[in-house]
Amino acid sequence: MSAQARTQPQLLFFVSMDSDGTYVAKAPKYSIYTQGETLEELIANIKEAILCHFEEGEAPPSFAWQMVKREVVMV
């Protein structure tokens, strides 16, 4: 395995902003969902959710997140 493959995050979270301004994070591959009022709170909640989801010692060492922007366009 290459060094790059070993450093790639195993979890990808899609982050969006709810209508009330709350950040929502979803890792659909693992059915992990969490939210936070700020990005700092969201990151802390993602870490906590990962540790709750996986057995001790089985959680991946890192994760990545991607901001998703949803726009509604009237036709």
C-alpha positions in Angstrom: 0.0 0.0 0.0 1.4 3.4 -0.9 1.9 6.1 1.7 -0.8 8.2 0.1 -3.3 5.4 0.4 -2.5 5.0 4.1 -3.1 8.7 4.8 -6.4 9.0 2.9 -9.3 9.5 5.4 -11.6 6.5 5.6 -14.7 8.5 6.4 -16.2 11.3 4.3 -18.8 13.6 5.8 -21.0 15.8 3.7 -21.8 19.0 5.6 -24.7 21.3 4.8 -26.4 24.1 6.6 -30.0 23.6 7.8 -32.6 26.2 7.3 -32.1 27.4 10.9 -28.4 27.9 10.4 -27.3 24.7 12.1 -24.5 22.7 10.4 -25.5 19.1 9.7 -22.9 16.4 8.9 -23.7 13.0 7.4 -21.4 10.0 6.6 -23.9 8.0 4.5 -21.5 5.0 4.1 -21.6 4.4 7.9 -25.0 6.0 8.8 -23.4 8.6 11.0 -25.2 11.8 11.5 -24.6 14.8 13.8 -24.9 18.6 13.9 -23.5 21.7 15.5 -24.2 25.4 15.9 -20.7 26.3 14.7 -18.1 24.5 12.5 -15.9 24.0 15.6 -18.8 22.4 17.5 -19.6 20.3 14.4 -16.1 19.0 14.2 -16.1 18.1 17.9 -19.5 16.3 17.4 -18.2 14.4 14.4 -15.3 13.1 16.4 -17.7 12.1 19.2 -20.1 10.4 16.8 -17.2 8.4 15.2 -16.1 7.2 18.6 -19.6 6.2 19.5 -20.2 4.4 16.2 -17.1 2.2 16.1 -15.9 -0.3 18.7 -12.9 0.8 20.8 -9.8 0.7 18.7 -11.7 0.3 15.4 -12.4 4.0 14.5 -10.4 5.3 11.6 -7.6 7.7 12.5 -9.0 10.6 10.4 -12.0 11.9 8.5 -12.7 14.4 5.7 -15.6 16.7 5.3 -17.0 18.4 2.3 -19.4 21.4 2.3 -22.4 20.8 0.2 -24.5 23.8 -0.9 -28.1 23.3 -1.9 -29.8 25.9 -3.9 -33.4 26.0 -5.0 -34.0 27.7 -8.4 -37.5 28.5 -9.5 -38.4 27.8 -13.1 
